[in-house]
Amino acid sequence: MMEKQLMTKITNKTLKVGVIGLGYVGLPLAIEFSAAGFETIGFDINAEKVAQLQRGESYIIDISNETLATELTHHFQVTTDFSRLADMDAISICVPTPLTTSQTPDMSYIESAVAKIRANQRKGQLIVLESTTYPGTTEELIEAVFEEDGMAVGEDYFLCFSPERVDPGNPTYHTKNTPKVIGGTTPACTDLGKQLYEQVIPNMIAVSSPKVAEMSKLIENTFRSINIAFVNELAMLSDAIDVDVWEAIEAAGTKPFGFMKFLPGPGIGGHCIPLDPMYLSWKAKASNFYSSFIDLAQEINRQMPEFVIEKASETLNAARKALNGSRIVLLGMAYKPDIDDVRESPALAVYDLLQAKGAEIDVVDPFVTQFRDGHGHVVETTPLSNEALANYDLAILLTPHSSFDLTQIATHSPLILDTKNVFAARNCDHIYTMGNMQKKRSESQLVHV
């Protein structure tokens, strides 16, 4: 009976949707449900963020103020009042899943969200967990908890796991057009979850259980972590044996089958790739299984900021300068191009390491106005100018934002370390590339060091 009632509400769009957590996953999802005609309430514990959203001011790069304002006048509300969860027919949990200081899963945000649902739960609700986590979380932290209250899954309420696949700043793929996996604890749960999400994400892929869905997300990002670690190690090896790793990777990429191109860089960043493999590794250890491949990849990727410092020192040495006391500008602080997100950015580690070595550092990032260093101090970024570039001993390109004027940087910087090979077309004597540290020479050299 309850299943049919929910299915009817989904079909005629009278179902009320609640989204817990209004970050880069939850806010776009809530906006999609609202735009599809569902009465949608976004819940968050951060009163300042809720007030900002109520003013029509978006803090998520993928949601414009105009889009937010439109939905606020239609079907979307935001609140810190979690008692309103009792009015919701479906609740999506989109809260962070960070690591603790001991590098183990921090389940406190999920546990807090579940506690809030539990305090306001009624029969007949559909609950979908989206937060990336280890296999077994949905059963252990939600189903088992509600079972203590006598709530039978698949009868009194319905439960699914559907991992988020948000790629902030991606101009092509966003919430609506990215295929999405969903797995319920019973067939009825899966059917309801799939039917609801298909109203906003047409390409939904049903799997047999929440565990499979949980595992699928960890496979996705661990796959990326391992392959990035592989090419990062190749970059270090190539410097040691005097090979241009970038040219070699491009050559390998001409094979039309059996090869997928990954590129090296200063490290990995964001909320997913640096953290998700650790969830899988932790679960493996808890099951008396040692995931050596996963752990090795994490170790290699964590080494990359130190490798950048080593290459920076070599680059300065070539100009008869020491790292200690040199004026260095870091170009890019966000973890990837054209976004303002610095979470787990390798540029943060590069900054801290340079600071420890005694360098004088400025940071230029058109998307990031400030960040906190390893000591918790707020660091303001600085604007880019020809005069400023000329006065630095070294410029290190870490995040290749599309708005960076590469000609300006190449023309006015006395010395450049390029960690992303963006200056490849400028074969200049003063530009050094990580993974190809042979000095680039050109008859039409732009600047003499």
N, C-alpha and C positions, 0 to 999 in steps of 0.2 A: 504493500500500500504506500509506504513512504517513498519507495523508489519511483513509483508511478507519479506521485505528487511532484517530486523534484523534477522528473523528466518533463512533466507538463509545464512546470514553471520555466524550465530552460527553453522549451519550444516556444512558449508565448511571451518569453522575456519579462516575466513578472518575478523572476528569482532575484533575490537581493544578495549582492556579492560584497564580502568584506576582504580587504587585503591588509595583512599585518606586516608593517615594515615598508616605509615609503622611500627606499633608496633607489639605486640604479636598476634594480629588478622590479620591485613592488610598484613604484610610481608608473612606469610605462605600462605594466600589466593592468593596473587599475584604470588608467586612461583608456586602454583598449576595451575593457569591459563597459565602461561608461559610453564610449563612442558607439558601441554595438547596441546600446539601448537598455542596458541593465542598470538598475539603481545600485550605485557602488559607493562604498564608504572605505576610505583609507585610514588605517589606524597607525599611530606612531607614538612612542613615548617622549619624543623630543618636541616640546611645546613650541620652541622657536621655529623649527622646521614646519610644523603644522600652521603656525601663524603666517609664515612666509608663503606657504601654498595658498592659504585662504586669501592672501592679498593678490594672488595671481602671479607670484614670482617663483619661477622654477629654478631649482638648483641642480637639475639633471640635464646634461648636455643634449640628450636625445629628445627632451620635451621642451618645446618652446613656450614662452609666456602666452602666446596667442592660443596655442592648443590647450594649455591648462585653463585659461580664462573661459574658453568655449565650453569645456566639459563642466566647469564649476557652475555654469549657468544652465546646464542640462541635467545630467544624472550623477555628478560626482560631488562628494563631500569628503572632508578630512576632519579627523578628530583625535583627541587624546583620551576620550571617554570609552574605555573598553567594555563598559556595561552594555553598550549598543551591539556587542557581538551576539547577544541573545536574539536580536532581530534578524540576523543574517541567515540565509539559507545555505550559502557556500562561503567558506573561509580559506583563503590562500595565505600560507605562511612564507614570507619572503624576508627573513631576518639574516643577519650576518652569521657566519660560522668560522671565526678566526681560530688561530692556534693559541694555546697558553704559552707562557714564557718557557715552559719545558718542552715545547713543540708537540703537545698532544691536543686532540680536538677539544675546543671550548664549546660545550653544548648549552651554555647558560642562556643564550638568546632564544634558542628553540625551547628550552625548558620553561623560560619565562612566558613565551607566547602560548605554550600549551597550558600553563597554569591559568592564564587569562581566559582562554577558551573554556577551560574546565569550570572556572568560576561562573561562567555565563552560558554554559552549554544547555541546549535543549535537544530533544530527539528530532531526528530527521535532517540533520545538517550534513553537508558534504565538506570534508576537510582535506585540503591538498597542501602538502609540504613541498616547497620549491628549493629550499636552502640546500646547497651542496653539502653532502655529509657521507659518512661511511655506511656500507651496506648493513642493514639491520636497524637503522635509526628509527624509521617510521614505526616498526613493530615494537621496538624497545621503549621509545620515549613518548609515543602517542597511544598506540593500541593498548599496550600493557597498563598505562596510566588510566585510561578511560574504562578499562575492564575492571579496575578496582572500584569504580562507581556503578558497576553493574551494567555498563553500556556495551552491547554486543555489536561488533563491527559487521556491517553488511545487513543489519536489521534495525538497530536503534540509530545508527549513524553510518556514514560512508567515508572511507579513508583511501587516499592515493598519495603517491609520490610522483612529482613531475619536475625534473631538474631544469632550472633556468639555463638558458643559452644566450644570455644577453652579451653583446660585444659593444661596449660603449663607444660611441663615435663612429661606428661603422655606417657609411653612407648607403650601403646596399642592403644589408640584412639587419632587420630590427625585430621587435617582438612578434609582429603579425605574420611576417613572411619567413620566419625561421622554423623549420620542422621541429616538433617537440615530442619527447617521449613521455608516456604516462603509464604507471602500473598501479593497480588497486589491490587491496588485500583480499577482495573477493571479485568474482566476475561482475557482480552488480556495481561494485565500487568503480571498477575500471570503466564500465559502460557509462556511468553517470559522469565521471571525470572527463572522459573523452568527449562526450556529448557537450558538456559545458564549454570546455576549452576550444572545441571546434567552432564555436560561435565567434571567436576572436582570432584563432590560429587554425586555418583550414587544414594544415598538414600535421595531424596528430598521429603518433605511432604508439599503439598499445602493446605493452609487454605483459608477461605473465605475473609479475609481482613487483612490489615496491623495491625489493632487494635488487632485482635485475635493473630497474630504472636507476637506483642509487649507484650501482656498479657502472652503468653505462656512462654516467657523467664523469666518474673518476677515470675511466678508461680514456675518454676524450682528452682530458687535460694532462693525464700522465703520459699519454702518447706524445703530446706536444713537448712536455718537459724533457722527456728522454731524447727526442730527436733534436731539440735545441741544444741539449747538453752535448750530443754527438758532434754537431757542427761547431759548437764552442770549443770543444777539445781539438777538433781539426784546425781551428784558427790558431790555437796555441802551438799545435804541432807544426803547422805550416810556417809560422814565424821561426821555429827552431830549425827547420830543414830548408828554408829559403824558397818557399813556394807561395804563389798568390792563391790563397784559398778561395777568394771570390771568383776568380776566373775558372778555377777547377770545379767549383759548384755549378757555375753556369754551363760549363761543358758537360758535366754529368746530367744536368737538367735537359739536355737535348735528347736523352733517351725517352722514347714515347711511352714506355711501360716500365713498371717495376721500380720507379724512382719518384719520390716526392721531395720537392726542394724546400729546405729550411735554411735560414741564414743566421750567422753568428751575430753577437752583439755584446754589450757590456754586462749582460745578465738578464734575468727574467723579473717581471713585475706584475702588478695588478693583484686582485684578490684571488684569482683562480689558480694560475699555473704554479706560483711558488708554494701554495698551500695545499691544494687538492691532493697531490701525490702523497703528502704527509698523512692525510686521512687514511689512504689505502695502506701505507706503510705501517701506521699504528694498528689498523685492524689486522694486518698480517701478523704482527708481533703478538697481538692479543690472542691469536689463533695458533701460536707457536710455529709461525712460518716467517722466515727471514727473506725479505724482498730486496735482495742485493742490487738488482738492476735499478729499481726505483731510487734507492738510497744513494747509489753512485751518481746518478743523474743529478740529484739534488746537490750533492757535494761539488760536482763540476760547475754547475750553474752558480753556486754561492761563491766560487773562486773568481768569477769573472771580474768583479770590481777591483780585486787585488791585481789581476792581470792588466787591467786598464792603468792602474797606478804604475805598474812596472813599465808599461809601454810609454807612459807620460814621462817617466824618469829618463828612459832611453832617448826619447825625442828631444828633451831639454839638454841632455848630455851631448847630443850631436851639435847643439848650438853653444856648447861650452857653458851651460848653465845648470845649476842645481835645483832640485825640486824644492828644497827648503828655501823660503824667501821669494820664490817666483810668484809673479802675478798671473793667475790662471782664471779663465772664464769657462764655465760649463754651459754648453748650449743645449738646453733641454733638461727639465727635471721630471716631467710626467713620465709614466712608465711606457707609454707608446705615443705615436704622433697624434696631434690635433685633438687632444683631450686635456682636461685639467686634473686628472687623477694621479696622485703621487703614491698611492698605496703600494708598498713593497717595491717601489721603483729602485732599480740598481743605481740610479743617479744619486740617491740619498747616501748609499754606502760609499760611492766614489767621493762625494763631498766630505763625508766624515773622515775617510782615509787620507785625503789630501790635507785636511785641516790638521790631522795628527802628525803629518809629515812637515808641517810648518809652512805650507803654501798660503798665499793670500788669494782668496777665492771670491769671485762674483758669479752669479747665476743669471742667465737670460732664458726666459720662457714666456712666450706670448700668452699662454693659457694659465700659467701658475703665478699668482702675485706674491705668495709667501708659502713657506713650509717650515717644519721644525727639524732641526738637526738632531744628531744622536744624543745631545745633551738636553734636548727639550727646548732649546732656544729658537725663537721665531727668526727666520731669515727672510728678508725681503728680496725679491728678484729685481734686476736692474734692466733698464732699456738698452737696446743695441744701437750703437752709433759708430761711425767710421773712426772718430777720434779715440773712443774707448777701445775699440778693437786693436788699434795701432799701439796702444800702451800696455797691452797684455804680453807676457812672455809666451803664453801658450793658450790656444783655444781648443777645448775638447768637445767634439760633437757627440752627444749621447742620445738625444731624441730628435730625429729628423722631421720636425714640424714642417708642413708644407709652406708655411708662411716665412720660413727662414730664407733670406736672400743669399743664396750660396755664392753668387758672384761678389757681393759685398763682403762676405766673410773671407772668401779666398783672396780678395784684393787687398784687404786692410789688415789681416791678421799676419803677424810675422811668422808664426809657427802654428800648425794645426795637427791635432791627432784626431783622425776620423775613425770612430768605432763602428760605423754602419755603411761605409763605402759609398757615401753619397757624393763624394768629390771625385769619383772614379774618372769622369770625363775630363777633369782638370789635372792633367799630368804635370804637376808643379813640384819644384824642388823643395818647397817648404811644407808640403802636405804629406803626412805619414798616415798609413792606413793599417789599423789592427788586422792581423791576418795576412798582411803583405807589407812588412816593415822595411822593404828595400826602398831607398830614397827615390822618389819620383823626380824625373828630370825632364825638362822641356826647353827647347831653344827660346820659346816665348814665355819665360818665367815671369810670373806676375810680380813677385816680391822677392828681393834678396835678403836673406837672413844675415 
